[in-house]
Amino acid sequence: MCKHEKRKEKGEKLMELKMIPIDKIQPNPFQPRESFEKESLKELADSIRDASVIQPIIVRRHKEGYQIVAGERRWRAAQMVDLKEVPCIVKEVVDERVLLESLMENLHRRDLTDIERENAIHELWKNKEALGTITKAELAKTLGVSEYRVQDDIESWEFRHKEEGIPPSAPTYIISRTQGLPTEERKKVIEKVEKGEFQAQEAYTAVKVLRKASESIKKEILKPKSRITPKIAETIVEKLPDEEEQRVVLEEVKKFRLTEDEVEDRVREIQRAKEMGEPIGKEMAVQEGTIYTVGEYECPHCKKHYLIKCDGKRDWVE
């Protein structure tokens, strides 16, 4: 048995760098990328026109020619500028490992959309026995990513395919962070992220609050364009355990358009009132025989306390 055959029998990957005619190369049927952006390809083609293909394409021998393992964008761009041959690294890769090799290349280049990555990792997980990776931890180690990355991608893939109405643009990190919430709550959080009502950190805060909030707060935080921001909801839930107190502040936020900072102040007022044994609602005062209700509103010029007379007139107080 020759040296080449002995190495092949041991499962070692044989590699060879060579120039290969572009018409002898076939695309990868296991390619994790589902689409190639035309503008991005054009930019790469312009770069190749100026400097040729600098990074070799990885291929394997296939039938009478070669099949791409990684680097299909470079191959497509090279065709656009009519290159006759491209530099390639020829590797011995069995069918079961083609997707794995291609995904590893794209993962480290961060060259995939969330859905493309989820699909590829799910496919590898489905064929884990053929790859010799029995656990998610083993698959993650093989790919060179964290176990959490693999777990999140698999769970997100399953959620997208189980539930209707999940937009393709919904990011994996949001889907994975909502795990454990009821399905409809997960969908509403994802929807608010998609509409730009929640930024990433706000979505994380919303999920945290939804895990322990009362139904009234859940309902408010998930409403479209709600004034109850995740931060406001978190302040109320964390600092006012009594649901009646929570209800009072919720109503004040909606009625008086309180900001997040003003909610913090209002919560402190309620906490102090409880310590002093005073009512937590708005106080009543008597001035020259007229009843006033003390409240907080937005002044066009500044934030001030003022009195609202029962006849509706406003008297500002410093």
C-alpha positions in Angstrom: 0.0 0.0 0.0 1.4 3.4 -1.0 2.0 6.3 1.4 -1.0 8.2 -0.1 -3.4 5.2 0.4 -2.2 4.7 4.0 -2.9 8.3 4.9 -6.3 8.1 3.2 -7.1 4.9 5.1 -6.3 6.6 8.4 -8.8 9.3 7.5 -6.3 12.1 7.1 -7.3 15.1 4.9 -5.1 15.2 1.9 -4.6 18.8 0.5 -3.1 20.1 -2.7 -2.8 23.7 -3.9 -3.3 24.0 -7.7 -4.8 26.2 -10.4 -8.0 24.7 -11.8 -10.0 25.7 -14.9 -13.1 27.4 -13.8 -15.3 25.2 -16.0 -14.1 22.1 -14.3 -15.6 23.3 -11.0 -19.2 22.6 -9.9 -21.1 24.5 -7.2 -21.7 22.9 -3.8 -25.2 21.2 -3.5 -24.7 21.4 0.3 -24.1 25.1 0.3 -25.5 26.6 3.4 -26.0 30.0 1.8 -29.5 30.3 0.2 -28.8 33.4 -1.9 -25.9 35.5 -3.1 -26.5 39.2 -3.0 -25.8 40.7 -6.5 -24.3 44.0 -5.3 -21.9 42.1 -3.0 -20.9 39.8 -5.8 -20.3 42.7 -8.1 -18.0 44.3 -5.5 -16.1 41.1 -5.1 -15.8 40.7 -8.9 -14.4 44.2 -9.1 -11.8 43.3 -6.5 -10.9 40.1 -8.3 -10.6 42.0 -11.6 -8.0 44.2 -10.0 -6.1 41.7 -7.9 -7.3 38.2 -9.1 -8.4 35.6 -6.5 -6.2 35.9 -3.5 -7.8 33.4 -1.2 -8.0 29.9 -2.7 -11.3 28.1 -3.2 -11.6 24.8 -1.3 -12.8 22.0 -3.6 -12.9 18.2 -3.6 -12.5 15.8 -6.5 -15.9 14.9 -7.9 -16.7 12.8 -11.0 -14.6 14.2 -13.9 -13.9 17.5 -12.2 -14.1 19.2 -8.8 -16.9 20.3 -6.5 -16.8 23.4 -4.2 -16.6 22.8 -0.5 -16.1 26.5 0.5 -15.7 29.7 -1.5 -18.6 29.7 -3.9 -18.9 33.5 -3.8 -15.3 33.7 -5.1 -16.0 31.2 -7.8 -19.2 33.1 -9.0 -17.4 36.4 -8.9 -14.5 35.0 -10.9 -16.9 33.9 -13.6 -18.3 37.4 -13.8 -14.9 38.7 -14.8 -14.2 35.8 -17.2 -11.3 34.3 -15.3 -10.2 31.0 -17.0 -8.8 29.4 -13.9 -8.7 30.0 -10.1 -6.4 28.9 -7.3 -7.9 26.0 -5.3 -7.1 23.8 -2.3 -8.1 20.3 -3.2 -9.2 18.3 -0.1 -10.4 14.8 0.4 -13.8 15.3 1.9 -16.5 12.6 2.1 -20.2 13.5 1.4 -21.2 13.5 5.1 -18.7 16.2 5.9 -19.2 18.6 2.9 -21.9 20.6 4.7 -19.8 20.7 7.9 -16.7 21.9 6.0 -18.7 24.6 4.2 -20.5 25.8 7.3 -17.2 26.0 9.2 -15.8 28.3 6.5 -18.8 30.5 6.4 -19.2 30.7 10.2 -15.8 32.0 10.7 -16.3 34.5 7.9 -19.6 35.5 9.4 -21.0 35.2 5.9 -24.4 33.7 6.6 -27.8 35.0 7.5 -29.4 33.7 10.7 -31.8 31.5 8.8 -29.0 30.1 6.6 -26.9 29.3 9.7 -29.9 27.8 11.6 -30.8 25.5 8.6 -27.2 24.3 8.2 -26.7 23.6 11.9 -30.0 21.8 12.1 -29.1 19.7 9.1 -25.8 18.7 10.7 -27.6 17.9 14.0 -30.1 15.8 12.1 -27.1 13.8 10.6 -25.1 13.9 13.8 -24.4 10.1 13.9 -22.9 10.1 10.4 -20.6 12.9 11.6 -19.7 11.2 14.8 -21.0 14.1 16.9 -23.6 12.6 19.3 -24.1 15.7 21.5 -24.6 19.3 20.8 -21.4 20.0 22.8 -19.5 17.8 20.4 -21.0 19.4 17.3 -20.2 22.9 18.8 -16.6 21.8 19.4 -16.3 20.5 15.8 -17.6 23.8 14.4 -15.5 25.9 16.7 -18.4 27.7 18.2 -20.1 27.8 21.7 -22.6 25.1 22.7 -25.1 27.9 23.3 -24.8 28.9 19.7 -25.7 25.4 18.5 -28.5 25.1 21.1 -30.0 28.5 20.1 -29.8 27.8 16.4 -31.5 24.4 16.7 -34.3 25.7 19.0 -34.9 28.7 16.8 -35.1 26.5 13.7 -37.7 24.4 15.5 -39.7 27.4 16.6 -39.7 29.0 13.1 -40.9 25.7 11.6 -43.5 24.9 14.3 -45.2 28.3 14.4 -46.7 30.3 11.6 -46.1 34.0 11.1 -42.4 34.2 12.2 -40.8 36.7 9.8 -37.6 35.4 8.1 -35.8 38.6 9.2 -36.5 37.8 12.9 -33.0 37.4 14.5 -32.0 34.2 16.2 -30.9 36.0 19.4 -34.4 37.3 20.0 -36.1 34.0 19.3 -33.7 32.2 21.6 -34.1 34.8 24.4 -37.8 34.3 24.4 -37.6 30.6 25.2 -39.8 29.6 28.1 -42.5 32.3 27.5 -45.9 31.3 26.2 -46.0 31.1 22.4 -48.2 34.2 21.9 -46.0 36.3 24.1 -42.9 35.1 22.2 -44.5 36.1 18.9 -45.5 39.6 20.2 -41.9 40.3 21.5 -40.5 39.2 18.1 -43.1 41.4 16.3 -42.2 44.5 18.4 -38.5 43.9 17.6 -39.3 43.6 13.9 -41.4 46.8 14.0 -38.6 48.7 15.8 -40.6 49.2 19.0 -38.0 47.2 20.9 -34.2 47.5 20.6 -32.1 44.5 21.6 -31.6 45.5 25.2 -35.3 46.5 25.5 -36.3 43.0 24.2 -34.1 41.3 26.8 -35.6 43.5 29.6 -39.1 42.8 28.3 -38.5 39.0 28.4 -37.2 39.3 31.9 -40.2 41.2 33.0 -42.7 38.9 31.3 -41.4 35.9 33.2 -42.7 37.3 36.5 -45.1 40.2 35.8 -48.8 40.4 36.5 -51.2 39.9 33.7 -52.0 43.7 33.6 -48.4 44.6 33.1 -47.9 41.8 30.5 -50.9 43.2 28.6 -49.5 46.7 28.7 -46.0 46.0 27.7 -47.0 43.9 24.7 -49.5 46.4 23.3 -48.5 48.0 20.0 -46.8 51.4 20.6 -47.4 51.1 24.4 -46.3 53.9 26.7 -45.2 51.2 29.1 -41.7 50.6 28.0 -39.7 47.5 29.2 -37.7 49.8 31.5 -40.8 51.3 33.1 -42.3 47.8 33.5 -39.1 46.5 35.1 -39.1 49.4 37.6 -42.7 48.8 38.6 -42.3 45.0 38.9 -39.0 45.1 40.7 -39.8 47.8 43.2 -43.5 47.6 43.8 -44.5 44.0 44.6 -48.1 44.9 45.4 -50.4 44.6 42.4 -52.6 47.5 43.5 -49.5 49.8 43.7 -48.5 48.6 40.2 -51.9 49.4 38.9 -51.8 52.9 40.3 -48.5 53.6 38.6 -49.6 52.1 35.3 -52.6 54.3 35.2 -50.5 57.4 36.0 -48.0 56.5 33.2 -50.8 56.4 30.7 -52.7 59.4 32.0 -49.8 61.7 32.7 -47.3 60.4 30.1 -44.6 59.9 32.7 -41.1 59.3 31.5 -38.9 56.4 32.8 -37.1 58.8 35.2 -40.5 60.2 36.4 -41.7 56.6 37.1 -38.5 56.0 39.2 -39.4 59.2 41.2 -43.1 58.1 41.5 -42.1 54.7 42.8 -39.8 56.3 45.4 -42.7 58.5 46.5 -44.9 55.5 47.0 -42.2 53.6 48.9 -41.8 56.6 51.2 -45.6 57.0 51.6 -45.8 53.3 52.7 -43.0 53.8 55.2 -44.8 56.8 56.7 -48.2 55.1 56.6 -49.6 57.6 54.2 -51.9 56.9 51.2 -50.2 56.1 47.9 -52.7 57.8 45.7 -52.9 61.5 44.9 -53.3 63.8 47.9 -56.2 66.2 48.5 -55.5 69.7 49.8 -57.8 72.6 50.9 -56.9 76.2 50.0 -59.4 79.0 50.9 -62.3 76.7 50.8 -61.5 75.2 47.4 -60.6 71.5 46.9 -57.5 70.8 44.8 -56.0 67.5 43.6 -52.2 67.4 43.6 -50.7 65.8 40.5 -47.8 65.8 38.1 -48.1 66.8 34.5 -45.8 67.8 31.7 -45.3 71.5 31.5 -44.3 72.8 28.0 -41.3 74.5 29.5 -40.3 72.5 32.5 -41.5 69.8 34.9 -43.3 71.3 37.9 -45.9 70.3 40.5 -49.1 72.2 40.2 -52.6 72.2 41.5 -55.7 71.4 39.5 -58.8 73.2 40.7 -62.0 71.3 40.6 -63.3 73.8 38.1 -60.4 72.8 35.8 -58.2 75.9 36.1 -54.5 75.3 36.7 -52.5 77.1 39.5 -48.7 76.5 39.2 -46.8 76.1 42.4 -43.0 76.1 42.8 
